[in-house]
Amino acid sequence: MGERLGKGEKLAQFLPGMSQVAEGIFTAPSIREQAVRRNIDLPIIEQVYQVLQHGKSPKTAVQDLMNRAPRKE
């Protein structure tokens, strides 16, 4: 799944024909929802969610992550 998304394919194009389970498709929205509800900043989960649920380009998602200001963890 990740390779196909990285090549620019949209999830809706290949998801129906997938024979394997890609758990991130279903877990990313749940994790994001919990993070938002608890006001927890999870930037990687947010970008994965944006790619999977809203069709954001993986390249743009990585750029957005790399452009974040450094912070203490």
VEXTORVEX-997649 format. One record per residue: x, y, z of N, C-alpha, C in turn; residue in three letters. Coordinates in steps of 0.2 Angstrom, whole numbers, plus 5000, padded with zeros to 4 digits. Atoms other than C-alpha are relative to their C-alpha. Example, Ala and Ser with C-alpha at 12.3 -4.5 7.8 and 13.67 -1.06 7.14 Angstrom:
BEGIN
500449945000506249785039500450065000Ala
499649944999506849955036499650055003Ser
REM end
This chain:
BEGIN
500449945000500050005000500450065000Met
499549954999501450125005500350024993Gly
499749995006502350104989499650034995Glu
500449975005500850134978499850075002Arg
500249934998500350284988500650054998Leu
499449965001502150344986500150014992Gly
499949995007502050324967499450044997Lys
500549955002500550444967499349974999Gly
500650035001499150314966499550025006Glu
500549984995497550364976499849935003Lys
500250054997496950244989499449974997Leu
500650035003495250224981500149964994Ala
499950045007496050164965500249935001Gln
499750064999496850014973499749965006Phe
500250034993496049974990499549954998Leu
500550065002494549874982500349944998Pro
499750065002495749754974500549975004Gly
499450034995496949724989499749945003Met
500150064997497049554995500249995007Ser
499850004993497949595011499750065004Gln
500349954995497449695026500650055001Val
499549944998498349865028499750035006Ala
500349974994497949905046500050075001Glu
500049924999498450085045499450034997Gly
500549975003497050125034499450015005Ile
500550004996495850085048500250035007Phe
499849984993496850125064500250085000Thr
499849935000497550295058499450055002Ala
500549954998495850385060499849995007Pro
500150014993495550305077500550035004Ser
499449984996497250355084499950084999Ile
500049935000497050535077499450035004Arg
500649974996495250555084500250005008Glu
499850004993495950505101500550055002Gln
499549954999497450625100499650075000Ala
500449945000496250765095499650015006Val
500450004994495050725109500450025006Arg
499549994995496550725121500550065000Arg
499549945001497450875114500749985000Asn
499350025000498950775110500350014993Ile
499749995007500050825095500449944998Asp
499750065003500450675085500150014992Leu
500049985006501150745069500149954994Pro
499950055005501650585060499349974999Ile
500650035001499950515063499550054996Ile
500449955004499150675057500150004993Glu
499850005007500050665041499849944996Gln
500350065003499650485038499350004999Val
500749995001497850525041499850044994Tyr
500249965005497850665029500249964993Gln
499950035007498650555015499549954999Val
500550065001497450405018499350035000Leu
500749984999495850495022499850064995Gln
500149945004496050655012500450014993His
499750005007497150614997500650055000Gly
499449965000498650725003500649964997Lys
499450035003500250694993500549975005Ser
499550024995501450585003500650055000Pro
499449955000502850704997499850065004Lys
500149944996501950855004499949985007Thr
500150024993501550765020500750005003Ala
499350014998503450725022500350075001Val
499849935000503850905018499750045006Gln
500349964994502650975031500349975006Asp
499750034994503350855044500750035001Leu
499349974999505150915040500050075001Met
500049934999504651095040499850025007Asn
500249994993504051085058500550035004Arg
499549974996504951195070500249955005Ala
499850054995506051085082499750025006Pro
500349994993505351055099500349955004Arg
499950064996505750955114499549955000Lys
500550065000504950785115499849995007Glu
REM end
